[in-house]
Amino acid sequence: MGAADIAPDAITPFRPYDDLHRMDVPPQPAHPDPAVGPADDPVRRKRAQVARWTLLANRVGYLVLALAITLFVMAFVFGFTSTMATLIIISMVISFALLAPSIVLGYAVKAAERDDVERGL
């Protein structure tokens, strides 16, 4: 019996990890209460609020980082003083304090939305 004798639909590719994490989880309805739609879902509302705050923190954080870079260039051209160095350090600390959590939370929101779409919620 050669490879030509096997029906094409009898050969299925081996995929050991397909739906492995979902094997014992039955499909869930979009929301337990059918009267509550996706727009009224409190989790999605909270997620949208977090997405808005992370977007604002990203914008402000990158703006403050641009300010730090501008101050550094100005200090490089006109001479470093202790005041300029302090302003540069303060603006960089503020930008990093805003950017680090907002980037992580932004990725978390995107991953949660992608997971909801994949699960059909």
Rosetta silent file (secondary structure, phi, psi, omega in degrees, C-alpha in Angstrom):
SEQUENCE: MGAADIAPDAITPFRPYDDLHRMDVPPQPAHPDPAVGPADDPVRRKRAQVARWTLLANRVGYLVLALAITLFVMAFVFGFTSTMATLIIISMVISFALLAPSIVLGYAVKAAERDDVERGL
SCORE:     score description
SCORE:     0.000 S_00000001
   1 L     0.000  118.010 -178.097    0.000    0.000    0.000 S_00000001
   2 L  -100.405 -177.858 -178.733    1.638    3.209   -1.170 S_00000001
   3 H   -67.044  -26.095 -179.867    0.987    6.860   -0.544 S_00000001
   4 H   -72.498  -21.324 -178.205   -1.234    7.008   -3.633 S_00000001
   5 H   -81.823  -11.238 -177.353   -3.632    4.449   -2.080 S_00000001
   6 L   -90.038  132.120  179.477   -4.468    6.671    0.938 S_00000001
   7 L   -66.106  141.874 -177.193   -7.475    8.961    0.588 S_00000001
   8 H   -61.385  -33.786 -178.710   -6.509   12.666    0.865 S_00000001
   9 H   -81.168   -5.568  177.165   -9.045   13.345    3.620 S_00000001
  10 H   -81.275  -17.454  179.903   -7.692   10.425    5.680 S_00000001
  11 L   -96.100  115.391  176.489   -4.454   12.343    6.265 S_00000001
  12 L  -116.851  140.072 -179.886   -4.822   15.007    8.909 S_00000001
  13 L   -68.176  147.209  179.130   -1.946   17.123   10.085 S_00000001
  14 L   -84.425  117.797  178.948   -0.713   16.516   13.626 S_00000001
  15 L  -128.030   90.365 -173.650   -1.359   19.595   15.761 S_00000001
  16 L   -69.437  -22.983 -173.819   -0.623   18.742   19.394 S_00000001
  17 L  -106.655    1.409  178.751   -1.326   22.191   20.811 S_00000001
  18 L   -65.261  123.016  176.557   -4.501   23.165   18.941 S_00000001
  19 L    54.460   24.634 -179.850   -7.205   23.989   21.466 S_00000001
  20 H   -64.653  -39.340 -178.180   -5.272   22.140   24.163 S_00000001
  21 H   -78.886   -4.766 -178.733   -6.038   24.809   26.737 S_00000001
  22 H  -115.776   10.439 -173.703   -9.728   24.758   25.831 S_00000001
  23 L   -65.161  -39.785 -176.543  -10.419   21.010   25.821 S_00000001
  24 L  -101.224    8.584 -179.808  -12.237   20.858   29.144 S_00000001
  25 L  -103.914  114.210  178.681  -13.819   24.315   28.984 S_00000001
  26 L   -70.244  153.717  178.780  -17.313   24.302   27.476 S_00000001
  27 L   -61.354  136.784 -178.135  -18.216   27.239   25.249 S_00000001
  28 L  -100.977  146.348  173.265  -19.574   30.127   27.278 S_00000001
  29 L   -67.581  162.658 -177.868  -22.381   32.432   26.193 S_00000001
  30 L   -57.614  -39.205  177.585  -21.405   36.012   25.426 S_00000001
  31 L  -153.350  141.994 -178.194  -22.857   37.155   28.729 S_00000001
  32 L   -59.104  -33.434  179.458  -24.780   35.229   31.410 S_00000001
  33 L  -100.542  113.035 -176.701  -27.653   37.684   31.207 S_00000001
  34 L   -64.087  -19.018  179.686  -28.999   37.897   27.620 S_00000001
  35 L   -74.101  -19.000 -179.481  -30.418   41.366   28.330 S_00000001
  36 L   -96.571  116.386  179.711  -26.874   42.684   28.801 S_00000001
  37 L   -91.217 -179.142 -179.583  -25.100   43.149   25.482 S_00000001
  38 H   -62.004  -30.289 -179.847  -21.416   43.736   24.808 S_00000001
  39 H   -72.268  -26.410 -178.992  -21.867   47.511   25.103 S_00000001
  40 H   -96.024    0.816 -177.611  -23.354   47.112   28.596 S_00000001
  41 L   -67.873  122.934 -177.460  -20.772   44.602   29.803 S_00000001
  42 H   -65.126  -30.130  179.057  -19.079   46.040   32.909 S_00000001
  43 H   -68.874  -44.039  178.881  -15.786   44.287   32.129 S_00000001
  44 H   -67.319  -34.791  176.738  -15.639   45.769   28.641 S_00000001
  45 H   -63.129  -45.238  179.217  -16.602   49.177   30.009 S_00000001
  46 H   -64.735  -40.145  178.907  -13.770   48.992   32.543 S_00000001
  47 H   -64.010  -39.304  177.309  -11.378   47.751   29.851 S_00000001
  48 H   -66.083  -37.773  177.713  -12.293   50.683   27.610 S_00000001
  49 H   -64.902  -43.243  177.681  -11.688   53.059   30.499 S_00000001
  50 H   -63.170  -39.064  179.118   -8.252   51.514   31.135 S_00000001
  51 H   -63.539  -40.220  178.166   -7.486   51.784   27.407 S_00000001
  52 H   -64.383  -43.483 -179.370   -8.346   55.514   27.439 S_00000001
  53 H   -66.827  -38.554  179.067   -6.145   56.148   30.484 S_00000001
  54 H   -68.167  -35.928  176.546   -3.229   54.195   29.025 S_00000001
  55 H   -63.516  -43.660  177.916   -3.512   56.125   25.768 S_00000001
  56 H   -63.857  -43.373  179.418   -3.406   59.412   27.689 S_00000001
  57 H   -64.833  -36.856  175.908   -0.450   58.222   29.796 S_00000001
  58 H   -61.638  -47.938 -178.075    1.382   57.147   26.634 S_00000001
  59 H   -63.260  -46.454 -179.704    0.894   60.529   25.015 S_00000001
  60 H   -67.078  -41.289 -179.798    1.933   62.504   28.082 S_00000001
  61 H   -61.541  -44.885  178.378    4.859   60.155   28.775 S_00000001
  62 H   -69.611  -32.105  176.417    6.253   60.474   25.259 S_00000001
  63 H   -65.529  -43.642  178.823    5.703   64.235   25.362 S_00000001
  64 H   -68.406  -34.186  175.585    7.695   64.516   28.607 S_00000001
  65 H   -65.544  -40.329  175.626   10.398   62.271   27.111 S_00000001
  66 H   -62.614  -37.432  175.843   10.591   64.610   24.105 S_00000001
  67 H   -62.462  -42.728  178.752   10.941   67.486   26.566 S_00000001
  68 H   -62.406  -41.189  179.022   13.840   65.670   28.266 S_00000001
  69 H   -65.788  -42.491  178.230   15.567   65.124   24.918 S_00000001
  70 H   -62.291  -44.154  177.498   15.052   68.784   23.982 S_00000001
  71 H   -62.350  -37.818  178.763   16.448   69.914   27.336 S_00000001
  72 H   -64.567  -44.730  178.910   19.441   67.635   26.855 S_00000001
  73 H   -63.314  -42.528  178.011   20.190   69.079   23.413 S_00000001
  74 H   -62.004  -42.380  179.319   19.811   72.615   24.766 S_00000001
  75 H   -66.561  -35.462  178.743   22.137   71.798   27.660 S_00000001
  76 H   -66.062  -40.625 -178.306   24.633   70.251   25.265 S_00000001
  77 H   -74.424  -46.796 -172.395   24.630   73.354   23.052 S_00000001
  78 H   -95.526  -10.623  179.925   24.553   76.035   25.766 S_00000001
  79 L   110.472  137.556 -179.397   26.381   74.220   28.548 S_00000001
  80 L   -79.245  132.312  171.601   25.299   71.920   31.328 S_00000001
  81 L  -122.427  167.440  179.480   24.221   73.486   34.578 S_00000001
  82 H   -66.072  -31.798  178.188   22.925   71.800   37.676 S_00000001
  83 H   -66.324  -44.974  179.477   19.454   73.213   36.943 S_00000001
  84 H   -65.013  -41.818  179.228   19.387   71.748   33.429 S_00000001
  85 H   -62.808  -40.119  178.261   20.639   68.389   34.673 S_00000001
  86 H   -64.654  -43.052  178.710   17.939   68.367   37.357 S_00000001
  87 H   -63.636  -40.046  178.976   15.225   69.230   34.822 S_00000001
  88 H   -64.473  -46.229 -178.668   16.428   66.501   32.460 S_00000001
  89 H   -64.948  -43.815  179.737   16.474   63.876   35.211 S_00000001
  90 H   -62.320  -44.356 -179.297   13.059   64.885   36.562 S_00000001
  91 H   -66.837  -35.446  177.628   11.451   64.819   33.113 S_00000001
  92 H   -69.385  -39.713  177.955   12.973   61.410   32.336 S_00000001
  93 H   -63.827  -42.439  178.341   11.782   59.952   35.646 S_00000001
  94 H   -63.178  -44.001 -178.670    8.261   61.298   35.031 S_00000001
  95 H   -65.011  -41.059  179.703    8.203   59.928   31.486 S_00000001
  96 H   -70.032  -34.486  178.118    9.397   56.487   32.566 S_00000001
  97 H   -66.986  -31.111  177.372    6.942   56.409   35.457 S_00000001
  98 H   -82.213  -41.262 -172.297    4.125   57.114   32.995 S_00000001
  99 H   -74.644  -39.574 -174.786    5.316   54.951   30.109 S_00000001
 100 H   -58.678  -54.893 -179.694    6.222   51.711   31.894 S_00000001
 101 H   -71.342  -32.692 -177.175    2.774   50.853   33.312 S_00000001
 102 H   -69.352  -34.782  177.060    0.845   52.352   30.406 S_00000001
 103 H   -67.710  -44.748 -179.935    2.666   50.242   27.820 S_00000001
 104 H   -63.549  -46.398  179.678    2.148   47.051   29.841 S_00000001
 105 H   -66.294  -34.596  176.803   -1.529   47.815   30.494 S_00000001
 106 H   -61.861  -44.028  176.501   -2.048   48.727   26.833 S_00000001
 107 H   -65.627  -36.101  179.229   -0.750   45.319   25.762 S_00000001
 108 H   -64.585  -42.339  178.906   -2.918   43.651   28.414 S_00000001
 109 H   -64.055  -44.447  179.416   -6.070   45.371   27.118 S_00000001
 110 H   -62.957  -40.155  179.355   -5.252   44.408   23.522 S_00000001
 111 H   -67.098  -38.640  179.078   -4.617   40.784   24.532 S_00000001
 112 H   -66.740  -40.933  177.604   -7.881   40.604   26.473 S_00000001
 113 H   -64.854  -42.504  179.292   -9.836   41.998   23.531 S_00000001
 114 H   -63.059  -39.411  178.364   -8.130   39.580   21.133 S_00000001
 115 H   -65.273  -40.397  177.478   -8.955   36.676   23.465 S_00000001
 116 H   -62.160  -41.355  179.435  -12.602   37.747   23.623 S_00000001
 117 H   -66.263  -42.071  179.201  -12.782   37.857   19.828 S_00000001
 118 H   -63.978  -34.901 -179.934  -11.148   34.430   19.513 S_00000001
 119 H   -85.116   -5.733  177.430  -13.608   32.951   22.001 S_00000001
 120 L    79.763   25.616 -179.404  -16.549   34.584   20.274 S_00000001
 121 L   -93.678    0.000    0.000  -17.567   36.795   23.173 S_00000001
